[in-house]
Each structure stands twice: as C-alpha cells, then as structure tokens.
C-alpha cells in the first residue's frame, strides 16, 4: 500500500498540477516564515445576540467559551470587539456593557461591568 501512495505522490505527474507530482507542487508552494504572523495581534469584530441565559458563545483556542453578559440583556444584539484574549462587549447602539480577558482554563467567562 505504501508503494501506491509513494507512486501517486512522488512519481506520477498530474495534469491538474501542470505535469508536476503532488510532492513537487507542495514543495513549490510558498511557506510561512517563522514568526511572520504569530507575533501580530489578532483583531476581529463579532455580531451576536445574547441568548436566553444571558450569555454569548465564542470560540477561543479551539474551545467554546461562554461569556456572561447578563440575564437582563437576553435577546439583545451585541457586538464583541476582540483583540487576542481581550474582549469588549458593546450594544449596537454603542452602550458599553463590559469587558474581560479570557482565562483559557475556564469555559465560563465572567464579564467586568463598568
């Protein structure tokens, strides 16, 4: 079986790859250089609606985190301003609801209110 895989990837040229083998096509692709983007901050803005329990969910480091916005805000459209692990929660009208720094050891994240 390994001979078939080696033949397919390293010997047989493919028409869709300009007659290159998959190995040659892979090796010719540009690779990210060490430290090129890893040290840059990650920015994103997320629109969400507070659920019936007063939380919004967010994926961080491959896991779902639940952010407690507050039961009194359930059903409210909010905007999350995210820079790496720092999150600010603001209503669509611009009212600041709170902020937090995500603790990777916890799934439930408490918010610090103004």
C-alpha positions in Angstrom: 0.0 0.0 0.0 2.8 2.4 0.8 4.3 1.9 -2.7 1.0 3.1 -4.2 0.9 6.2 -2.1 4.6 7.0 -2.9 4.0 6.4 -6.6 0.9 8.7 -6.6 2.6 11.5 -4.6 6.1 11.4 -5.9 6.3 9.7 -9.3 3.1 10.1 -11.3 2.7 13.6 -12.8 -0.8 15.2 -12.7 -2.4 17.2 -15.4 -4.1 19.5 -13.0 -0.7 20.4 -11.5 1.0 21.3 -14.8 2.5 17.8 -15.0 4.1 18.1 -11.5 3.8 15.4 -8.9 1.8 16.4 -5.8 5.1 16.4 -3.9 6.7 18.8 -6.3 3.6 21.1 -6.3 3.6 21.1 -2.5 7.3 21.9 -2.2 7.0 24.7 -4.7 4.3 26.5 -2.7 5.3 29.5 -0.5 5.6 28.7 3.1 5.0 31.0 6.1 8.3 32.1 7.6 8.9 31.7 11.3 7.5 34.5 13.3 5.8 36.1 10.3 2.3 36.4 11.7 2.4 34.6 15.0 3.5 37.8 16.9 0.9 40.0 15.4 -2.3 40.7 17.4 -5.5 39.0 16.1 -8.3 41.5 15.7 -11.9 40.7 14.9 -15.4 42.1 15.4 -18.3 39.7 16.1 -22.0 40.4 16.0 -24.1 38.2 18.2 -27.3 38.1 20.2 -27.4 37.4 23.9 -29.1 34.0 24.5 -31.9 33.3 26.9 -29.4 32.7 29.8 -27.6 36.0 29.3 -24.6 34.6 27.5 -22.8 34.8 24.2 -20.5 32.0 23.0 -17.2 32.5 21.4 -14.5 30.0 20.1 -11.1 30.7 21.6 -8.0 28.4 21.3 -10.2 25.8 19.7 -12.8 25.6 22.5 -16.2 27.3 23.1 -16.1 29.9 25.8 -19.4 31.3 27.3 -19.3 35.0 28.2 -21.8 36.2 30.8 -23.3 39.4 29.5 -26.2 39.3 32.0 -29.6 37.9 32.2 -31.2 41.3 31.8 -29.7 41.7 28.4 -31.1 38.4 26.9 -32.2 38.8 23.3 -30.1 42.0 22.9 -27.9 42.3 19.8 -24.4 43.0 20.8 -21.0 43.5 19.2 -17.8 41.9 20.5 -14.6 43.7 19.8 -11.8 41.1 20.2 -8.1 41.7 20.3 -6.4 38.4 21.1 -7.8 37.4 24.5 -9.2 40.9 25.4 -13.0 41.3 24.6 -15.2 44.4 24.9 -19.0 43.9 24.7 -21.0 46.8 23.3 -24.6 47.1 22.1 -25.3 48.0 18.5 -26.3 51.5 19.7 -22.8 51.9 21.3 -23.6 51.3 25.0 -20.6 49.7 26.7 -21.7 46.6 28.6 -18.4 45.3 29.9 -15.1 43.8 29.1 -13.0 40.8 30.0 -9.7 38.9 29.4 -10.3 35.3 28.6 -9.0 32.8 31.0 -8.1 29.7 28.9 -8.6 27.4 31.9 -12.3 28.3 32.2 -15.2 27.7 29.8 -17.4 30.2 31.6 -16.1 33.7 31.4 -17.3 36.4 33.8 -17.5 40.0 32.4 -16.3 43.1 34.3 -19.0 45.7 34.1 -18.3 49.5 34.0 
